[in-house]
Amino acid sequence: MHWLRITLGILLLLAAALALLQGLTPVYRFDDQPTPFRGKGWYNPFEGETLTWTRANFHIHSYAWGGLTNGHQSPAEIQRVYDSLGYRWVGIADYQRINPHSPIPLYEHGWSVGKVHQLCFWAEKVRWWDYPLYQSLSAKQHILKLLRPTTPFLVVAHPRFLHSYTGDELAKLGGYDAIEVLNRYGDSVAEWDSALSSGHYASILGSDNAHDVYNLHEVMSRWTEIALPSSASEESLRKALLVGRTVGYKNRTPFPLQSSEYPLFSRITMRGDSMLEVKTSMPVDSLRIVGQGGQVRSTAYQTDTLSYHPQAEDTYLRIEAFTKAVEAYTSPLIRGTQPKRRLIPPIDMRLTILQGVGWMLTSLFLILLGLRLLRTKYDKR
Ligand SMILES: [Zn+2]
């Protein structure tokens, strides 16, 4: 039964490595009380103009790592497909690699089994640190803390996918800028509302998460419209993403659409902080305004306009539009003067040390046990 001892010994050493990793996780002191957006006035990312829109997708996987990861085409092929569909902004988000040929440079961070992933835009370098198996809330916060200084726009990717981030977690975590609410692997509207209700400004992104751009179902299933003219610079794009000049779209048909086939928001205006006015480029089946707790505050049917008088209990307001072809979700308007985001919470030193010592001892015990098993086999030989 030598092989059984060897296997068991190796498994124990692996478990020891994982225990060591847990021991290195800082424990954060999260605020238990959410602080919803407050203030007399409203911050409106779309204020004051007739809006122009450009289409974007920042989550496409190309052929990378010698085919080890899921991705089929070269950046040039990907660009050709999205150009033909009229996209202005394209980002290739390979796993753990900033593709030098991506028009907008970014990468997808994360290699855990739970698919806890983040999109790091304009990242200066790739971070490899991750927690491969279980990720506590503190572990998730630690990853965001490590990524934060490397990227000016940090996005929590596809929360609903394997429930990698729950709504409760997004209501406590700090240090992220946006949520990829719409993604082919799972749409996360409830999780987003939870983050917004807790008083954290997260702009919306929608993405195909395409791995094969020649598969009709993978292309233009979700995307982002950005309130920028096509002549805008990359610097303006960076600002627009951060301040929330984005609308996420979900395609309800099985085919890519022309922009003439779906509604765009022509105007989203807050008049004198007391009247929200919305106008779409074409009549839609319904327009909805959603606020605190994901509650629907107002609905209008078969129309291209909607007005709403904000109530005292409204802390944020976002707009949804539905047609036969698409669903559209705007980034929120919030009470206050600017997008407010939770910072990374402080570390609880006492708990971090206590927990660290506990895991280190566990790890040491597992190492000794593993080595003992392996050595017994060696002695007998
Ligand atoms: Zn992912």
Residues whose N, C-alpha, C, O or C-beta is under 5 A from the ligand:
A	BS01	ZN	H117 A157
